[in-house]
Amino acid sequence: MDNFHQLLQGFHNFKQKYFLKEREYFESLEKSQNPKTLVVACCDSRVDPAILLHCKPGELFVIRNVAALIPSSDQADSPSAVMAAIEYGVKHLSVEHIVVLGHSRCGGIHGLMHPETICNEKYIWQWVSIAAPALDRLDDLTDDEPPEVRARHCEEGAVLLSLDNLLSYPWISSKVEEGSLKLHALYYDLGEGELYRFSPEKEDFLPLALKTPKKSTK
Ligand SMILES: [Zn+2]
């Protein structure tokens, strides 16, 4: 079976295991959606927010793009697919949380850090250039830091930049100020299988304190 036919089989499995077993839930979704959280994630096939955050259809309003970037109000072109989706999530669905989910080994951020690898790819280059200010964060590091540390610093910086860019839209910043909308920065480490959350107090991404309960040895 080739990959595409595997996908069709996958839908069959979804229908048997979820749709037909939870008819009431899916019938409610037919009438409306009421997600509380909007997630901006990377297109990367390894970083599916619904799987990583263990969510069902209807629970997350998801926007995916190269490197999980959000343009500032000065940068957003018209039409902007990203901003149209965020506007819909904020104004029509009244989401209570916006999460920007970055990740390790991000090809988009790698391109930003190594322009020679994408300089002939107009659309990728234009897009990842949104995150150019995140490169300034590399000034915090010494030149002898290994490439993966430098990449992580830049990947995390791009997530924080996107959160800042969100605040450049008055219809977002006003909701954040009144407390009806909360912004969150998450970072997923592919190798560790660990999720990090930005702490404004510590000014750093910290691993989630949630741990799998250890099995009793008794
Ligand atoms: Zn990525």
Boltz pocket constraint, residues with backbone or C-beta under 6 A from the ligand:
constraints:
  - pocket:
      binder: B
      contacts: [[A, 42], [A, 43], [A, 44], [A, 65], [A, 66], [A, 67], [A, 68], [A, 103], [A, 104], [A, 105], [A, 106], [A, 107], [A, 108], [A, 109]]
      max_distance: 6.0
